[in-house]
Structures are given as structure tokens and as C-alpha cells.
Amino acid sequence: MEQGPNVKGHGLSGIARLRAAYRNSVAGFGDIWRGEEAFRIEVIVLLLSLPVAIWLGETMLARAALVVSVLFVLIVEILNSAIETVVDRIGAERHELSRIAKDLGSLAVLLATIAAGLIWLAALWDRFAG
């Protein structure tokens, strides 16, 4: 797998640094899109949640919280995938520390999902019970 320029290691600054960082981010998006079904599902959930958040949120702040909660799940999923990739790069043999690292990443995704669910439930409560 070919890598883009290392933003910190090539003496880039200013606009060139921003362009390199952007290229690396786009490459990362392509990598996770191709390699992680959970991420693809979460992106679809995000896209479907946008109109619902606009309808459900009673204020701009509530709408933003709903959207950001789903974005947060995506961010944590990306970090979890990064952890899994590094662990897999280190070696294929089973090791207790590798298992723990992967399980902790998975736990982070679960907690982010629960947090998003609580925010959506609160918005539903405000809309229909409040």
C-alpha cells in the first residue's frame, strides 16, 4: 500500500502541509470504506439521520447534538479500526495484549453508540413526551 507524504516528516508547512494532510485523510477514508463494513453502515446511518435530526431537534443546538452524536460514533469507529490495524501489523499470533487492545477499541465504539442512543432518546422524549 502506497502512502502519501508524511505531513510531519517531510518539512512541509503552510498550504503544502494542509494539502498533504487532506490527501492522507482522503486515503484514510478510502481505506476504511473498503475495509470496514461497520463504518459503511455507520455512514449510511449518518446520512439517514440527517433529515430525521432536522425534524426531531426542536432547536439548532438539539439538531447539532443529534448529528454530532452520530459523527462521534464514526470518529470512534475510525480510531478503533486504527488500533486494530496497528495490532494486526505487529503480528498475526494471538496475544493477550492484542486481544485487550482490540476489545478496548470495540468497547469505545459501544460506549459512543450508547451515548448517541441516549441523545436520540432524549430528543425523542422532548419531542413526544415533553
TILUMSE-222468 format. One record per residue (C-alpha): x, y, z. Coordinates in steps of 0.5 Angstrom, whole numbers, padded with zeros to 4 digits, always signed. Layout:
<nodes>
XYZ
...
</nodes>
This chain:
<nodes>
+0000+0000+0000
+0003+0007-0002
+0003+0012+0003
+0002+0020+0002
+0007+0024+0004
+0008+0024+0012
+0006+0031+0014
+0011+0032+0020
+0017+0028+0017
+0018+0032+0010
+0019+0039+0012
+0012+0041+0010
+0009+0048+0012
+0003+0052+0011
-0001+0050+0005
+0003+0045+0003
+0002+0041+0010
-0005+0042+0009
-0006+0039+0002
-0002+0033+0005
-0006+0032+0011
-0012+0033+0006
-0009+0027+0002
-0008+0023+0008
-0015+0024+0010
-0018+0022+0004
-0013+0016+0003
-0015+0014+0010
-0023+0015+0008
-0022+0010+0002
-0018+0005+0007
-0024+0005+0012
-0029+0005+0007
-0026-0001+0003
-0024-0005+0009
-0029-0004+0015
-0037-0006+0014
-0039-0003+0021
-0036+0004+0018
-0040+0004+0012
-0046+0002+0016
-0045+0008+0020
-0044+0013+0015
-0051+0010+0012
-0054+0011+0019
-0051+0018+0019
-0054+0020+0012
-0061+0018+0014
-0060+0021+0021
-0059+0028+0018
-0066+0029+0016
-0069+0026+0022
-0065+0030+0026
-0067+0037+0023
-0074+0034+0024
-0073+0032+0031
-0069+0037+0034
-0073+0043+0037
-0067+0048+0037
-0061+0048+0033
-0057+0046+0039
-0061+0040+0039
-0060+0038+0032
-0053+0039+0032
-0052+0035+0038
-0056+0029+0034
-0052+0030+0028
-0045+0030+0032
-0047+0024+0037
-0047+0020+0030
-0041+0023+0028
-0038+0022+0034
-0039+0014+0033
-0036+0015+0026
-0030+0018+0030
-0029+0013+0035
-0030+0007+0030
-0024+0010+0026
-0020+0010+0032
-0022+0003+0033
-0020+0001+0026
-0013+0004+0027
-0012+0001+0033
-0014-0006+0030
-0009-0004+0024
-0003-0003+0028
-0004-0009+0033
-0005-0013+0026
+0001-0010+0023
+0005-0012+0030
+0004-0020+0029
-0002-0025+0027
+0000-0029+0033
-0005-0029+0039
-0003-0025+0045
-0007-0023+0051
-0005-0015+0050
-0007-0015+0043
-0014-0018+0045
-0014-0013+0050
-0013-0007+0046
-0018-0009+0040
-0023-0011+0046
-0022-0004+0049
-0023-0001+0042
-0029-0004+0041
-0032-0002+0048
-0030+0005+0046
-0035+0004+0040
-0040+0001+0044
-0040+0007+0049
-0040+0012+0044
-0046+0008+0041
-0050+0008+0047
-0048+0016+0048
-0051+0017+0042
-0057+0013+0043
-0058+0017+0050
-0058+0023+0046
-0063+0021+0041
-0068+0018+0046
-0067+0025+0050
-0069+0028+0043
-0075+0024+0042
-0077+0025+0049
-0077+0032+0049
-0081+0032+0042
-0086+0027+0044
-0087+0027+0052
-0085+0034+0053
</nodes>
